[in-house]
Amino acid sequence: MSVQEITSKSVSHVESLDQNTKRTVFAAALGTVFEWYDFFIYGSLAAFFSTLFFPKGNETAALLAALATFGAGFVLRPFGAVVFGRLGDLVGRKKTFLVTMLVMGFATAAIGLLPTYESIGWAAPALLVALRLLQGLAVGGEFGGAVTYVAEHCDDNRRGLTTSWIQITATLGLFVSLIVIVLCRSSMSPEAFASWGWRLPFVGSILLLILSLYIRLKLHESPVFQEMKAQGKGSKNPIAETFGDGKNLRLVLVAIFGVVAGQAVIWYTGHFYSLYFMTTTLKLTQDQANLYLLIALTLGTPFFLFFGWLSDKIGRKWIVVTGCALSALLIMPLFQALGTYGNPGLAEFRARTSVQLVGNGCDHDQSFIGQLFSPQATTDCQKAKALLTARAIPYTVKTDDQPLRVQVNESEMKPFNEAELLATLTENGMPDPKAPVEPNGPMVVGILFALVFLTTMVYGPLGALLVELFPVRIRYSGVSVALQLGNGWIGGFAPFVATAVVIATGNIFGGLWYTVAFAGLTAVIGALLLPETRGRDLRT
């Protein structure tokens, strides 16, 4: 055989292999987009769901409950990582994430069929939470499996770029969910959407499930997993080996606190809390907020691939650490700028208005969750806080042994009266909450793009880094557990924690310190303890 023939065969093999890799990435990514779409469709409608599945009487408490229900989807994610991670290391990557997809599809469609609070009372939010928990269980095993599967198929020198397509899937899932919501809302009246239209994005996901299953069924098992099994090197108990071996446990902890925790809070703050902040704090309409975020996601999403590619050239560690450090420094000023440009009139009013609540025990009267079960039985202090929070008006609290008084600039109301407080705020220039908000659109998009850009820095190289960090025997388990503990229990509750802190402190930016703290902590731990993984052999 001539040298030319040998060369021709080699080139043909490489091209075929590259084509197979592309097909593998597409199939894995499409399925993961579907699962993220299912998981985030609720998050995109969380503020809306507070009016459907929780009792009326305190809109602030209902919003907090809706966000807590969104967070409930993260509670079981680490357990899903344990269950499906073990299956993935024992029976294979492909079979496992087919199961997770089916579980997710069932739970999402079921949410679209749920009766509301008005129909069945407290059974409605109970069923909603149960389905969110089931979604969390499925997602717990999906992403780690998809990124492991893709990494074990691709070229060692392009692992960062190739796996970054899986990182895009979370943002694409959110993007698709927003697009579907916008289309549904624009094609019917607000009354029709509130009555039955909101169900369509959930029930319609069945079509995506069928398509994704069809494509994934054509995939072959990971060659690295097959080689490990053929050589008899697989783990008999990957979960015990992950947590019981000191070296492996250290890898899990470094992965969580040196990479994933920062990535998680940055992603959920930039993608979800920004959406809540625009609609509930800045009073933009849902359509305005969705449009601005969609534009920012469109502009920012290619940078996931850029930073994945860059990590193949210069390494993964310092890109992630730098992204976390920059986020810790910039998140607060970016949201302050969003507050200024997102609703200039409200920002001007806040700047010239001082509100103080003074009264007996008002500094610790924060039982908003308790109000859900008896929404009308609230104290004057709670009523005042709910009123101010719902209108995005910061306040300070001072306690003494007298009944509640509310001080607005030089005026003082004694005793407290809701109607009088609203009148006083209006006299001091509070914008009419029913009046259209006129944001500075280009600046809002620019700020949201900056938030998405920071996310791409920490998320783009993440998949390759985690896959390379763990040995093949426990890779599915290790990657899934680290991802879901960090994303599920630290990042997923970021919107809820941020909103709860705002309610507790009266500072509309106070909740962002949660993100700042974890981003900063991750930057420090990552810089000190995280190894550089670029170029590691995945067969070991």
C-alpha positions in Angstrom: 0.0 0.0 0.0 1.4 3.4 -1.0 2.1 6.3 1.4 -0.6 8.2 -0.4 -3.2 5.5 0.2 -2.2 5.2 3.9 -2.4 9.0 4.3 -5.8 9.1 2.5 -7.2 6.4 4.8 -5.9 8.2 7.9 -7.5 11.5 6.8 -10.8 9.7 6.0 -10.7 8.1 9.5 -10.1 11.5 11.2 -12.9 13.1 9.2 -15.2 10.3 10.1 -14.3 10.4 13.8 -14.8 14.2 13.8 -18.2 13.7 12.2 -19.1 11.1 14.8 -18.0 13.5 17.6 -20.2 16.2 16.1 -23.1 13.9 16.0 -22.5 12.8 19.6 -22.2 16.4 20.8 -25.4 17.4 19.0 -27.4 14.4 20.4 -26.2 14.9 24.0 -26.6 18.7 23.8 -30.1 18.5 22.4 -31.3 16.2 25.1 -29.7 18.4 27.8 -31.3 21.5 26.3 -34.7 19.8 26.6 -34.0 18.9 30.2 -32.9 22.5 31.1 -35.9 23.9 29.2 -38.2 21.7 31.4 -36.4 22.7 34.5 -36.3 26.4 33.8 -39.8 27.0 32.4 -41.1 27.2 35.9 -38.2 29.6 36.9 -39.1 31.9 34.0 -42.7 32.0 35.3 -42.0 32.0 39.1 -43.4 35.5 39.7 -46.5 34.6 37.7 -46.9 31.3 39.6 -47.1 33.1 42.9 -50.6 34.3 41.8 -51.8 30.8 40.8 -50.5 28.3 43.4 -50.4 30.3 46.7 -53.0 32.1 48.7 -53.8 35.7 48.1 -53.3 38.3 50.8 -49.6 39.0 50.9 -48.0 39.3 47.4 -44.5 39.5 48.9 -44.9 36.3 50.8 -46.4 34.6 47.8 -43.5 35.6 45.6 -41.1 34.3 48.3 -43.0 31.0 48.3 -42.9 30.7 44.5 -39.1 31.3 44.6 -38.8 28.7 47.4 -40.7 26.2 45.2 -38.2 27.0 42.3 -35.5 26.2 44.8 -37.2 23.0 45.8 -36.2 21.7 42.4 -32.6 21.8 43.6 -33.1 20.0 46.8 -33.0 16.5 45.3 -30.4 17.3 42.7 -27.5 16.0 44.8 -29.6 12.8 45.5 -30.2 12.5 41.8 -26.5 12.8 41.3 -25.9 9.9 43.7 -28.6 7.7 42.2 -27.9 8.3 38.6 -24.1 8.8 39.1 -23.9 5.3 40.5 -25.9 3.9 37.6 -23.8 5.8 35.1 -20.5 4.3 36.5 -22.0 0.8 36.7 -24.2 0.3 33.7 -23.2 3.1 31.3 -23.5 6.7 30.5 -26.0 6.4 27.6 -28.7 4.3 29.4 -28.6 6.5 32.5 -29.3 9.8 30.8 -32.1 8.2 28.8 -33.8 7.5 32.2 -33.2 11.0 33.5 -34.8 12.4 30.3 -38.0 10.3 30.8 -38.4 11.3 34.4 -38.0 15.0 33.5 -40.4 14.8 30.7 -43.1 13.3 32.8 -42.7 15.8 35.7 -42.8 18.8 33.4 -45.9 17.7 31.5 -47.6 17.0 34.8 -47.0 20.6 36.0 -48.9 21.8 33.0 -51.9 19.7 34.1 -52.0 20.8 37.7 -55.1 22.4 39.3 -54.5 25.8 40.9 -54.8 26.9 44.5 -58.4 28.2 43.9 -59.4 24.7 42.7 -57.9 22.4 45.3 -56.3 24.6 48.0 -53.0 23.6 49.6 -52.9 20.4 47.6 -51.9 22.5 44.5 -48.6 23.9 45.9 -47.9 20.5 47.5 -48.2 18.7 44.2 -46.2 21.5 42.5 -43.4 21.0 45.0 -43.5 17.2 44.5 -43.1 17.6 40.8 -40.3 20.2 41.2 -38.5 17.7 43.4 -38.9 15.0 40.7 -37.4 17.4 38.2 -34.5 18.1 40.4 -33.9 14.4 40.8 -33.7 14.0 37.0 -31.4 17.0 36.4 -29.1 15.7 39.1 -28.1 12.8 36.9 -28.4 14.5 33.5 -25.8 17.2 33.1 -22.9 15.2 34.7 -23.7 12.3 32.4 -23.9 14.4 29.3 -20.7 16.2 29.8 -18.8 13.0 30.8 -20.2 11.2 27.8 -19.1 14.0 25.4 -15.7 14.4 27.0 -15.0 10.7 26.7 -15.8 10.8 22.9 -13.8 13.9 21.9 -10.2 14.8 20.9 -8.0 15.5 24.0 -6.8 18.8 22.5 -10.3 20.1 22.0 -12.0 18.9 25.1 -12.7 22.4 26.5 -14.3 23.6 23.3 -16.3 20.4 22.7 -17.7 20.2 26.2 -18.5 23.9 26.2 -21.4 23.0 23.9 -22.9 21.2 26.9 -22.4 24.3 29.0 -24.4 26.3 26.5 -27.3 24.0 27.0 -28.4 25.5 30.3 -28.5 29.0 28.8 -30.2 27.7 25.6 -32.8 25.9 27.8 -33.5 29.2 29.5 -33.5 31.0 26.1 -36.0 28.5 24.6 -38.2 28.7 27.7 -38.3 32.6 27.4 -39.0 32.4 23.6 -41.9 29.9 24.2 -43.4 32.1 26.9 -43.1 35.3 24.8 -44.8 33.5 21.9 -47.6 32.2 24.1 -48.2 35.6 25.8 -48.2 37.5 22.5 -50.6 35.1 20.8 -53.4 35.5 23.4 -54.9 37.9 25.8 -53.5 38.3 29.3 -56.7 36.8 30.7 -56.4 33.7 28.4 -52.7 33.2 29.4 -53.5 33.5 33.1 -56.4 31.0 32.7 -54.9 28.3 30.5 -52.2 29.6 28.3 -49.4 29.2 30.9 -50.0 25.4 30.6 -48.9 25.2 27.0 -45.1 25.5 27.5 -45.3 22.6 30.0 -47.5 20.2 28.1 -45.9 21.1 24.8 -42.5 19.8 26.1 -43.7 16.3 25.3 -42.9 17.0 21.6 -39.3 17.9 22.6 -39.1 14.8 24.7 -40.0 12.5 21.8 -37.5 14.2 19.5 -34.7 14.1 22.0 -35.3 10.4 22.9 -35.3 9.4 19.2 -32.0 11.1 18.6 -30.3 9.8 21.8 -31.4 6.2 21.2 -29.1 6.2 18.2 -26.0 7.0 20.3 -23.3 4.4 21.2 -21.9 3.9 24.6 -18.7 5.9 25.6 -15.6 4.2 24.3 -13.7 5.1 27.5 -16.4 3.4 29.6 -16.4 0.3 27.3 -12.6 0.0 27.6 -12.8 0.3 31.4 -15.4 -2.4 31.6 -13.5 -4.7 29.2 -10.4 -4.4 31.4 -12.4 -5.1 34.5 -11.3 -1.7 36.1 -14.8 -0.5 36.9 -15.8 0.4 40.4 -18.2 -2.0 42.2 -19.5 0.8 44.5 -18.7 4.2 42.9 -20.6 6.2 45.6 -18.7 4.6 48.5 -15.5 5.0 46.6 -16.3 8.7 45.9 -17.0 9.6 49.5 -15.1 6.9 51.4 -11.7 7.4 49.8 -10.0 10.4 51.3 -8.3 11.4 48.0 -11.6 11.3 46.1 -13.5 13.1 48.8 -10.9 15.9 48.7 -11.5 16.1 44.9 -15.2 16.5 45.4 -14.8 19.3 48.0 -12.2 21.1 45.9 -14.6 20.8 42.9 -17.5 22.2 44.9 -15.8 25.1 46.7 -13.0 25.8 44.2 -15.1 25.8 41.1 -18.9 25.0 41.2 -20.1 27.2 44.0 -18.9 30.4 42.4 -20.1 29.3 38.9 -23.5 28.4 40.4 -24.3 31.7 42.2 -23.0 33.7 39.2 -25.1 31.8 36.7 -28.4 31.9 38.7 -27.9 35.5 39.7 -27.1 36.7 36.2 -29.8 34.6 34.5 -32.7 34.3 37.0 -32.3 36.8 39.8 -31.8 39.5 37.2 -35.1 38.6 35.7 -36.9 38.7 39.0 -35.1 42.0 39.9 -36.4 43.6 36.7 -40.0 42.5 37.1 -40.5 42.7 40.8 -38.1 45.5 41.9 -37.8 47.7 38.8 -41.5 47.0 37.7 -40.7 46.3 34.1 -43.3 44.2 32.4 -42.6 40.5 31.9 -42.3 41.1 28.1 -39.8 43.9 28.6 -37.6 41.9 30.9 -37.8 38.8 28.7 -36.8 40.7 25.6 -33.8 42.4 27.3 -32.6 39.1 28.7 -33.1 37.3 25.4 -31.0 39.9 23.6 -28.2 39.7 26.2 -28.2 35.9 26.0 -28.0 36.0 22.2 -25.0 38.3 22.5 -23.3 36.5 25.3 -23.8 32.8 24.5 -21.0 32.5 22.0 -18.5 33.3 24.7 -19.2 29.9 26.4 -17.5 28.4 23.3 -14.8 31.1 23.3 -13.7 30.4 26.9 -14.0 26.6 26.3 -11.7 27.1 23.3 -9.3 29.4 25.3 -9.1 26.8 28.1 -7.7 24.3 25.6 -4.9 26.8 24.8 -4.0 28.3 28.2 -5.6 26.0 30.8 -8.9 25.9 32.7 -8.1 26.9 36.2 -7.2 30.6 35.9 -10.0 31.4 33.5 -12.5 30.1 36.1 -10.7 31.8 39.1 -10.5 35.1 37.2 -14.2 34.9 36.4 -15.2 34.3 40.0 -12.9 37.2 41.2 -14.3 39.6 38.7 -17.9 38.6 39.5 -17.2 39.2 43.3 -16.1 42.7 42.4 -18.7 43.6 39.7 -22.0 42.0 40.6 -23.0 44.7 43.1 -22.2 47.7 40.9 -23.8 46.0 37.8 -27.1 45.5 39.7 -26.9 49.1 41.0 -26.5 50.3 37.5 -29.4 48.0 36.4 -31.5 49.7 39.1 -30.6 53.1 37.7 -31.2 52.5 34.0 -34.0 49.9 34.4 -36.3 52.4 36.1 -34.9 55.9 36.2 -37.9 57.4 37.8 -37.9 54.9 40.7 -34.2 55.3 41.1 -34.5 59.0 41.4 -37.3 58.6 44.0 -35.3 56.2 46.1 -32.3 58.6 46.0 -34.3 61.4 47.6 -36.5 59.4 49.9 -35.7 58.0 53.3 -38.1 55.5 55.0 -37.7 54.2 58.5 -39.9 51.8 60.5 -39.8 52.4 64.2 -41.7 50.2 66.6 -41.7 47.4 69.2 -40.0 44.3 67.9 -40.0 45.5 64.3 -36.3 44.5 63.8 -37.0 40.8 64.1 -40.6 40.6 62.8 -39.8 38.6 59.6 -42.1 35.6 59.6 -43.1 35.8 55.9 -43.2 32.0 55.5 -45.6 31.9 58.4 -47.8 34.4 56.7 -48.5 32.0 53.9 -50.5 29.8 56.2 -52.4 32.7 57.6 -51.8 35.6 55.1 -54.2 38.0 56.8 -52.9 37.6 60.3 -49.9 40.0 59.9 -48.6 42.6 62.2 -48.5 46.3 61.3 -44.7 46.0 60.8 -45.1 43.1 58.5 -47.7 44.9 56.5 -45.5 47.9 56.2 -42.5 45.8 55.0 -44.6 43.9 52.5 -46.0 47.2 51.1 -42.6 48.8 50.8 -40.9 45.7 49.4 -43.6 45.2 46.8 -42.9 48.8 45.6 -39.1 48.4 45.7 -38.7 51.1 48.4 -35.7 50.6 50.7 -36.2 51.1 54.4 -34.4 50.9 57.7 -35.7 49.5 61.0 -35.4 50.8 64.5 -36.9 49.1 67.5 -38.4 50.7 70.7 -41.3 49.9 73.1 -43.9 52.0 71.2 -46.4 51.0 68.5 -45.2 51.2 64.9 -44.5 54.6 63.3 -43.4 55.1 59.8 -41.1 58.0 59.0 -40.9 59.2 55.3 -38.4 62.0 55.1 -39.7 64.6 57.5 -43.2 63.1 57.9 -44.2 60.6 60.6 -47.3 58.4 60.6 -48.6 57.5 64.1 -50.3 55.1 64.2 -49.5 53.2 61.0 -52.0 53.3 58.2 -51.5 51.7 54.8 -53.5 54.2 52.8 -51.8 57.1 54.5 -48.4 55.6 53.9 -49.2 55.2 50.2 -50.5 58.8 50.0 -47.3 60.1 51.7 -45.1 58.1 49.4 -47.0 59.5 46.4 -46.7 63.0 47.7 -42.9 62.5 47.9 -42.7 61.5 44.2 -43.2 57.7 44.2 -44.0 56.7 40.5 -47.4 55.3 39.9 -47.0 51.5 39.9 -49.5 51.3 37.1 -47.6 53.7 34.9 -45.5 52.3 32.1 -41.8 52.1 33.0 -39.4 53.7 30.5 -36.1 52.0 30.9 -32.9 52.9 29.0 -33.0 49.7 26.9 -29.5 49.7 25.4 -27.9 50.2 28.9 -30.1 47.5 30.4 -29.1 45.1 27.6 -25.4 46.1 28.1 -25.6 45.4 31.9 -27.3 42.0 31.3 -24.7 41.1 28.7 -21.9 41.9 31.3 -23.6 39.5 33.7 -23.9 36.8 31.1 -20.3 37.4 30.0 -19.1 36.8 33.6 -21.1 33.6 33.6 -19.4 32.4 30.4 -16.0 32.8 32.0 -16.7 30.5 34.9 -19.0 28.1 33.0 -17.4 27.6 29.6 -14.3 25.6 30.8 -16.2 23.9 33.7 -17.3 20.7 32.0 -13.8 19.7 30.8 -12.3 20.7 34.1 -14.6 18.5 36.2 -14.3 15.5 33.9 -10.5 15.7 33.9 -10.5 16.1 37.7 -12.1 12.7 38.5 -10.7 9.2 37.7 -12.7 7.1 35.2 -13.9 4.6 37.8 -16.0 7.2 39.6 -16.2 10.0 37.0 -20.0 10.1 36.4 -20.6 10.0 40.2 -17.9 12.6 41.0 -18.8 15.1 38.4 -22.6 14.8 39.1 -22.2 15.1 42.9 -19.9 18.1 42.7 -22.1 19.8 40.2 -25.4 19.2 41.9 -24.2 20.0 45.5 -22.8 23.3 44.2 -25.6 24.1 41.8 -28.4 22.6 43.8 -27.7 23.6 47.3 -25.7 26.8 46.8 -26.6 28.3 43.4 -30.2 27.2 43.0 -31.4 29.0 46.2 -29.6 32.3 45.2 -32.8 33.9 43.9 -34.7 32.9 47.1 -32.0 33.9 49.5 -31.5 37.2 47.7 -35.2 38.0 47.8 -35.5 36.9 51.5 -32.6 39.2 52.5 -34.2 42.1 50.7 -37.4 41.6 52.6 -35.5 41.2 55.9 -33.2 44.2 55.5 -35.2 46.6 53.3 -32.1 47.0 51.1 -33.0 46.1 47.5 -29.4 45.2 46.7 -28.7 43.4 50.0 -29.4 39.9 48.7 -26.5 40.2 46.2 -24.0 39.7 49.1 -24.8 36.0 48.9 -23.5 35.9 45.4 -20.5 38.1 46.1 -19.5 36.0 49.1 -19.6 32.6 47.3 -17.9 34.0 44.2 -15.1 35.5 46.3 -14.7 32.3 48.3 -14.5 30.2 45.2 -11.9 32.5 43.7 -9.7 32.1 46.8 -10.1 28.3 47.2 -9.7 27.7 43.5 -6.5 29.8 43.3 -5.0 27.9 46.3 -6.2 24.3 45.8 -7.6 23.7 42.3 -5.1 21.8 40.1 -4.7 22.6 36.4 -6.3 19.6 34.5 -5.8 20.5 30.8 -4.4 17.6 28.9 -5.1 14.8 31.4 -5.7 11.3 30.1 -9.3 10.4 30.6 -8.6 6.6 30.6 -7.0 6.8 34.0 
